[in-house]
Amino acid sequence: MFPQVPATVIAEIGASNHMASGNVTKGNVDALQAGERDAFLWDKRLPGFGVKITPKGSRVYLYQYRMGGRGSKVRRYTIGKHGPLTPEAARKEAQRLSLLVAQGEDPQSNKVQRQRVSVELAFPAYLDHFVEHCLKVDWKASAGEVEAMLRTYALPVLKSKALPDITRADVSAVLRPLRSKPASHSKLFAILRRLFRWAISEGDLTTGSPMADMEAPPPPPSRKRVLKDWELRLVWDAAEGLGYPFGPMVRLLILTGQRRNEVSGMPWKELDHSERLWSLPAERAKNGEATNVPLSPIAMDELGRIAQSKGKTDWPRTGYVFTTTGKSPVSGYSRAKSRLDKLVAEANKGQALDDWTLHDLRRTLATGMQRLGVRFEVTEAILNHKSGSRSGVAGVYQLHEWAEEKRSALDAWAQHVVALGSAADETNVVHLAEVRG
């Protein structure tokens, strides 16, 4: 059975594949009647433009073409359904497709590319791809933190927008909520810029980065906050009330001076009980440099209490030290910090400490080391800094690891911390010479 159209528009019929030709107009398309098989009406004015009616009565506009001469394969491009699409709109699209063919471009390949863009390059899917193949490869130490920022700030704004369709205005909308937080604003700007640059290097983004001409935010002012001894004592005591996993995590931050993500992501396999040593591998260190962190007796006690709470007489050999799931490192620092601040305020007669962050504990250790008489080079080694005494020529030729010096310094610092009173002053300082003696 052939599509039924007025006899005046039927010029020829291909009996083998149920084809008719005429003019693709609304009246003629509406007049088509379904048969047992697909049937077609091809336009006489625009070669290759036509409409198909299925046995169920669905009418679909098509464009048929060849990439090459008569012997090349016939290809068929689906333009869209009749109803949502008018014959006039379908004809305009067919004309556009015919121009592409005339220029040697395959509309079907372009269609596949557009489908890829809408699916694979949609921001949620590309975010997963970026995390798996860039962050976890190149930014291992901070991958979790970076991913969290993108999911918190970028995903709700960009939603399912395809990467090539993201504009400078979109990026500004993502960054806008953080403009009052210079450090976070600067960090998120750098993260987004890295994402788009990586997409370009991978060939996924060929239109250029929407951030190409955006002015980077000014670097945040360097923090100089150092907790006073009485403040440090309040935080140390409040950490006990915070409980596992964040309480002992905060205490390890105080005792070791290492970075938050390095401590929170600590697996048991990095710890050596007999040597009293934490070996932080390069792939977990923020600066990509492996380091050994001696563990003071106080730090050993904290870790031992964690093992005992898990019903272990010896330290576990697998899993994470700080975890709520048993399968991944702890997260949710902001909520834990809020709880810690509340406990500190309660112990301080309702008075909260002035603006401070967990990272300030690292600076507090460095400053405390100076008061203890620790050599600057040893403090730099403890903090695993590349700058200062470990940069430039000195960093190339000075390979001494300061192992014993680091252990003495961290032991002295731990004694100083636990010796602090609520009215701590200089008399509480346990100098390095006393520990050595």
C-alpha positions as CSV (number, residue, x, y, z in Angstrom):
1,M,0.0,0.0,0.0
2,F,1.3,3.4,-1.0
3,P,0.9,6.7,0.9
4,Q,-2.3,8.2,-0.2
5,V,-1.8,11.8,-1.5
6,P,-3.8,13.7,-4.2
7,A,-3.2,12.3,-7.6
8,T,-2.0,15.7,-9.0
9,V,1.1,15.6,-6.8
10,I,2.2,12.0,-7.6
11,A,4.8,12.0,-10.3
12,E,6.3,8.7,-9.8
13,I,6.1,5.7,-7.5
14,G,9.0,3.3,-6.6
15,A,7.1,0.1,-6.1
16,S,10.0,-1.7,-4.4
17,N,10.2,0.6,-1.5
18,H,6.9,2.4,-1.4
19,M,8.0,5.9,-2.5
20,A,6.1,8.7,-4.0
21,S,7.1,12.2,-5.0
22,G,5.3,15.5,-4.9
23,N,5.4,18.6,-2.7
24,V,5.9,18.2,1.0
25,T,3.2,20.5,2.3
26,K,1.1,20.4,5.5
27,G,-1.9,19.3,3.5
28,N,-0.1,16.5,1.7
29,V,1.6,15.3,4.9
30,D,-1.6,15.2,6.8
31,A,-3.3,13.3,3.9
32,L,-0.7,10.4,4.2
33,Q,-2.3,7.2,5.4
34,A,-0.3,4.4,7.1
35,G,0.1,1.0,5.5
36,E,1.7,-2.3,6.5
37,R,5.2,-0.9,5.9
38,D,7.1,2.4,6.1
39,A,6.2,4.6,3.1
40,F,7.8,7.9,1.9
41,L,6.8,11.1,0.1
42,W,9.8,12.9,-1.5
43,D,9.7,16.5,-2.3
44,K,10.0,17.5,-6.0
45,R,11.5,21.0,-5.3
46,L,14.3,20.0,-2.8
47,P,16.0,16.7,-3.7
48,G,16.5,14.5,-0.8
49,F,13.9,16.1,1.4
50,G,11.0,13.9,2.3
51,V,8.6,12.5,5.0
52,K,8.1,9.0,6.2
53,I,4.9,7.5,7.6
54,T,5.2,4.4,9.7
55,P,2.6,1.6,10.1
56,K,1.6,3.2,13.3
57,G,0.9,6.5,11.6
58,S,3.9,8.5,12.8
59,R,5.2,11.0,10.3
60,V,8.9,11.9,10.3
61,Y,10.8,14.4,8.2
62,L,14.0,13.1,6.5
63,Y,16.9,14.2,4.4
64,Q,18.5,11.6,2.1
65,Y,21.9,12.2,0.6
66,R,25.1,10.6,-0.7
67,M,28.6,11.6,0.2
68,G,30.2,11.1,-3.2
69,G,28.9,9.9,-6.6
70,R,26.1,7.6,-7.6
71,G,27.9,4.5,-6.4
72,S,28.3,5.8,-2.8
73,K,26.0,4.7,0.0
74,V,22.7,6.5,0.5
75,R,22.5,8.0,4.0
76,R,19.4,9.2,5.7
77,Y,19.2,11.9,8.3
78,T,16.1,12.2,10.6
79,I,15.1,15.8,11.0
80,G,12.1,15.4,13.3
81,K,8.5,14.5,13.8
82,H,5.6,16.1,12.0
83,G,3.5,18.1,14.5
84,P,6.2,19.5,16.7
85,L,7.9,20.3,13.4
86,T,6.1,22.1,10.6
87,P,6.9,21.2,6.9
88,E,8.3,24.8,6.5
89,A,10.7,24.4,9.4
90,A,11.7,20.9,8.3
91,R,12.4,22.2,4.7
92,K,14.7,24.9,6.1
93,E,16.6,22.3,8.1
94,A,16.9,20.1,4.9
95,Q,18.2,23.1,3.0
96,R,20.9,23.6,5.7
97,L,21.8,20.0,5.5
98,S,22.1,20.1,1.7
99,L,24.5,23.0,2.0
100,L,26.7,20.9,4.4
101,V,26.7,18.0,1.9
102,A,27.6,20.4,-0.9
103,Q,30.6,21.5,1.2
104,G,31.7,17.9,1.8
105,E,30.4,17.7,5.4
106,D,28.5,14.7,6.5
107,P,25.3,15.8,8.4
108,Q,25.1,12.4,10.1
109,S,28.6,12.8,11.6
110,N,27.7,16.2,12.8
111,K,24.6,14.8,14.4
112,V,26.6,12.1,16.2
113,Q,28.9,14.9,17.4
114,R,26.0,16.9,18.7
115,Q,24.6,13.9,20.5
116,R,28.1,13.3,22.1
117,V,28.2,16.9,23.2
118,S,24.7,16.7,24.8
119,V,25.5,13.4,26.6
120,E,29.3,13.0,27.2
121,L,30.1,16.7,27.5
122,A,27.1,17.6,29.6
123,F,28.7,19.1,32.8
124,P,27.6,16.3,35.3
125,A,29.1,13.6,33.0
126,Y,32.2,15.6,32.2
127,L,32.7,16.3,35.9
128,D,32.9,12.6,36.6
129,H,35.3,12.2,33.7
130,F,37.5,15.1,34.9
131,V,37.6,13.7,38.5
132,E,38.5,10.1,37.3
133,H,41.1,11.0,34.6
134,C,42.6,14.3,35.8
135,L,42.1,14.9,39.5
136,K,42.8,11.4,40.7
137,V,45.8,11.2,38.4
138,D,47.4,14.7,38.6
139,W,46.0,16.1,41.9
140,K,45.7,13.0,44.0
141,A,46.3,14.7,47.3
142,S,43.6,17.3,46.9
143,A,41.2,15.4,44.5
144,G,38.5,15.0,47.1
145,E,38.5,18.6,48.1
146,V,38.5,19.9,44.5
147,E,35.7,17.5,43.5
148,A,33.6,18.7,46.6
149,M,34.0,22.4,45.5
150,L,32.9,21.6,42.0
151,R,29.8,19.6,43.1
152,T,28.9,22.2,45.7
153,Y,29.3,25.4,43.7
154,A,29.5,24.6,39.9
155,L,27.0,21.7,39.5
156,P,23.9,23.5,40.9
157,V,24.5,26.4,38.5
158,L,25.7,24.7,35.3
159,K,23.3,21.7,35.7
160,S,23.3,19.7,32.5
161,K,24.8,22.4,30.3
162,A,27.2,21.0,27.7
163,L,30.8,22.1,28.1
164,P,31.0,24.0,24.8
165,D,27.9,25.9,25.7
166,I,29.2,27.2,29.0
167,T,29.8,31.0,28.8
168,R,31.8,33.5,30.8
169,A,28.6,34.6,32.4
170,D,27.9,31.0,33.5
171,V,31.4,30.9,35.2
172,S,30.8,34.2,36.9
173,A,27.5,32.9,38.2
174,V,29.4,29.9,39.7
175,L,32.0,32.1,41.3
176,R,29.7,34.9,42.6
177,P,28.7,33.3,45.9
178,L,32.3,33.1,47.0
179,R,33.4,36.6,46.2
180,S,33.2,37.5,49.9
181,K,35.5,34.6,50.7
182,P,38.8,35.5,48.9
183,A,40.6,32.2,49.5
184,S,37.8,30.0,48.4
185,H,37.0,32.4,45.5
186,S,40.6,32.2,44.2
187,K,40.7,28.4,44.7
188,L,37.5,27.8,42.7
189,F,38.7,30.1,39.9
190,A,41.9,28.1,39.6
191,I,39.9,24.8,39.7
192,L,37.5,25.8,36.9
193,R,40.4,27.2,34.8
194,R,42.2,23.9,35.1
195,L,39.0,21.9,34.1
196,F,38.6,23.9,30.9
197,R,42.3,23.9,30.0
198,W,42.3,20.1,30.5
199,A,39.2,19.7,28.3
200,I,41.0,21.6,25.5
201,S,44.2,19.5,25.9
202,E,42.0,16.4,25.6
203,G,40.3,17.6,22.4
204,D,36.9,17.7,24.2
205,L,36.6,21.5,23.9
206,T,37.6,23.1,20.6
207,T,35.9,26.5,21.0
208,G,38.4,27.7,23.6
209,S,37.9,28.3,27.3
210,P,35.1,30.6,28.5
211,M,37.6,31.8,31.1
212,A,40.3,32.8,28.5
213,D,39.9,36.6,29.0
214,M,38.6,36.5,32.6
215,E,40.7,38.4,35.1
216,A,41.9,36.1,38.0
217,P,40.8,37.3,41.4
218,P,43.6,38.9,43.5
219,P,45.4,36.4,45.7
220,P,43.9,36.2,49.2
221,P,45.9,37.9,51.9
222,S,48.2,35.5,53.7
223,R,46.8,34.3,56.9
224,K,48.9,35.0,60.0
225,R,46.7,33.6,62.6
226,V,48.6,31.7,65.3
227,L,46.7,30.2,68.3
228,K,48.0,31.4,71.6
229,D,48.9,28.7,74.1
230,W,45.6,29.1,76.1
231,E,43.7,28.9,72.8
232,L,45.5,25.8,71.7
233,R,44.8,24.2,75.1
234,L,41.1,24.9,74.6
235,V,41.1,23.3,71.2
236,W,43.1,20.3,72.4
237,D,40.7,19.7,75.3
238,A,37.6,20.3,73.1
239,A,38.8,17.7,70.6
240,E,38.5,15.1,73.3
241,G,34.8,15.9,73.6
242,L,34.4,15.9,69.9
243,G,34.9,12.2,69.8
244,Y,36.0,9.9,67.0
245,P,36.8,10.5,64.1
246,F,37.2,14.2,64.2
247,G,38.5,14.6,67.8
248,P,41.6,12.5,67.4
249,M,42.1,13.8,63.8
250,V,42.3,17.4,65.2
251,R,44.8,16.2,67.8
252,L,47.0,14.6,65.2
253,L,46.8,17.9,63.2
254,I,48.1,19.7,66.3
255,L,50.8,17.1,67.1
256,T,52.2,16.6,63.5
257,G,51.7,19.9,61.7
258,Q,50.7,18.1,58.5
259,R,48.0,19.2,56.2
260,R,44.3,18.5,56.8
261,N,43.8,16.2,53.8
262,E,47.0,14.3,54.5
263,V,46.0,13.6,58.1
264,S,42.3,12.9,57.4
265,G,43.2,10.5,54.5
266,M,45.8,8.5,56.5
267,P,45.6,4.8,56.0
268,W,46.9,2.4,58.7
269,K,49.4,0.9,56.2
270,E,51.4,4.2,56.2
271,L,52.1,3.8,59.9
272,D,55.0,1.9,61.5
273,H,54.3,1.1,65.1
274,S,57.8,-0.2,66.0
275,E,59.5,2.7,64.3
276,R,57.0,5.3,65.6
277,L,56.9,6.6,62.1
278,W,54.3,7.9,59.6
279,S,55.5,7.6,56.0
280,L,53.5,9.9,53.8
281,P,53.9,8.9,50.1
282,A,54.4,11.4,47.3
283,E,51.0,10.7,45.7
284,R,49.2,11.8,48.9
285,A,51.4,14.8,49.8
286,K,50.0,18.1,48.5
287,N,53.4,19.2,47.1
288,G,54.1,15.7,45.6
289,E,57.1,15.1,47.9
290,A,57.2,12.0,50.1
291,T,58.1,12.6,53.7
292,N,58.6,10.8,57.0
293,V,56.8,12.1,60.1
294,P,58.1,10.8,63.4
295,L,55.3,10.1,65.9
296,S,55.7,11.4,69.4
297,P,54.6,9.2,72.3
298,I,51.5,11.4,72.6
299,A,50.6,10.8,69.0
300,M,51.2,7.1,69.4
301,D,48.8,7.1,72.4
302,E,46.1,8.8,70.2
303,L,46.5,6.2,67.5
304,G,46.5,3.4,70.0
305,R,43.2,4.6,71.5
306,I,41.7,4.5,68.0
307,A,42.8,0.9,67.5
308,Q,41.5,-0.1,70.9
309,S,38.1,1.5,70.1
310,K,37.9,-0.8,67.1
311,G,38.6,-3.8,69.3
312,K,42.2,-4.2,68.1
313,T,45.1,-5.0,70.3
314,D,47.6,-4.2,67.5
315,W,47.3,-1.4,65.0
316,P,45.2,-2.5,61.9
317,R,47.1,-3.1,58.7
318,T,44.3,-2.1,56.4
319,G,41.6,0.6,56.2
320,Y,41.7,4.3,57.1
321,V,42.5,5.7,60.5
322,F,39.8,8.3,60.4
323,T,36.6,7.0,58.7
324,T,32.9,6.8,59.3
325,T,32.2,4.3,56.6
326,G,35.2,2.0,56.9
327,K,35.7,2.3,53.2
328,S,36.7,6.0,52.6
329,P,38.4,8.7,54.6
330,V,36.4,11.0,56.8
331,S,34.7,14.1,55.3
332,G,32.3,16.8,56.4
333,Y,35.0,19.1,58.0
334,S,32.9,22.2,58.2
335,R,30.2,20.5,60.4
336,A,32.9,19.1,62.6
337,K,34.6,22.4,62.9
338,S,31.3,24.0,63.9
339,R,30.9,21.4,66.7
340,L,34.4,22.0,67.8
341,D,33.9,25.7,68.0
342,K,30.8,25.2,70.1
343,L,32.7,23.0,72.5
344,V,35.5,25.5,72.7
345,A,33.1,28.4,73.4
346,E,31.4,26.4,76.2
347,A,34.8,25.8,77.9
348,N,35.7,29.5,77.4
349,K,32.7,30.9,79.3
350,G,30.6,31.2,76.2
351,Q,33.3,33.2,74.3
352,A,34.2,31.8,70.9
353,L,37.8,32.1,69.6
354,D,38.5,34.7,67.1
355,D,38.4,33.6,63.4
356,W,40.6,30.5,63.1
357,T,40.9,27.5,60.8
358,L,42.2,24.0,61.1
359,H,45.1,25.0,58.8
360,D,46.1,27.6,61.5
361,L,47.2,24.6,63.6
362,R,50.0,24.0,61.1
363,R,51.2,27.6,61.4
364,T,50.8,27.4,65.2
365,L,53.2,24.4,65.3
366,A,55.7,26.2,63.1
367,T,55.6,29.2,65.4
368,G,55.8,27.1,68.5
369,M,58.8,25.3,67.1
370,Q,60.6,28.6,66.9
371,R,59.8,29.2,70.6
372,L,61.2,25.8,71.4
373,G,64.5,26.6,69.7
374,V,64.1,24.3,66.7
375,R,66.2,25.0,63.7
376,F,64.4,26.6,60.8
377,E,65.6,23.8,58.5
378,V,64.1,21.2,60.8
379,T,60.8,23.0,61.0
380,E,60.7,23.2,57.1
381,A,61.4,19.5,57.0
382,I,58.6,18.7,59.4
383,L,56.2,20.8,57.4
384,N,57.4,19.2,54.1
385,H,57.9,22.7,52.6
386,K,59.7,23.1,49.3
387,S,60.3,26.8,49.9
388,G,62.8,28.5,52.2
389,S,65.8,26.4,53.1
390,R,64.6,23.5,50.8
391,S,64.3,25.5,47.6
392,G,66.7,26.4,44.8
393,V,70.2,25.1,44.9
394,A,69.9,24.1,48.5
395,G,67.0,21.9,47.7
396,V,69.0,20.1,45.1
397,Y,72.2,19.5,47.1
398,Q,71.0,19.5,50.6
399,L,69.5,16.0,50.9
400,H,69.8,15.5,54.7
401,E,66.4,14.4,56.0
402,W,66.8,15.7,59.6
403,A,65.2,12.4,60.9
404,E,66.5,12.6,64.4
405,E,66.1,16.3,64.6
406,K,62.5,16.1,63.5
407,R,61.8,13.4,66.1
408,S,63.3,15.4,68.9
409,A,61.4,18.5,67.8
410,L,58.0,16.8,67.5
411,D,58.5,15.1,70.9
412,A,59.3,18.5,72.5
413,W,56.2,20.0,70.8
414,A,53.9,17.2,72.0
415,Q,55.2,17.7,75.6
416,H,54.6,21.4,75.3
417,V,51.0,20.9,74.1
418,V,50.0,18.5,76.9
419,A,51.7,20.7,79.5
420,L,49.7,23.7,78.6
421,G,47.4,25.1,81.4
422,S,44.3,27.2,81.0
423,A,46.4,30.3,81.7
424,A,49.4,29.2,79.6
425,D,52.4,31.5,79.4
426,E,56.1,31.3,78.6
427,T,56.7,29.1,81.7
428,N,54.8,26.3,79.9
429,V,57.3,26.1,77.1
430,V,59.3,22.8,77.0
431,H,62.5,23.7,75.3
432,L,64.2,21.3,72.9
433,A,67.3,21.2,75.1
434,E,65.3,19.8,78.0
435,V,63.9,17.0,75.8
436,R,67.4,16.1,74.6
437,G,68.7,16.1,78.2
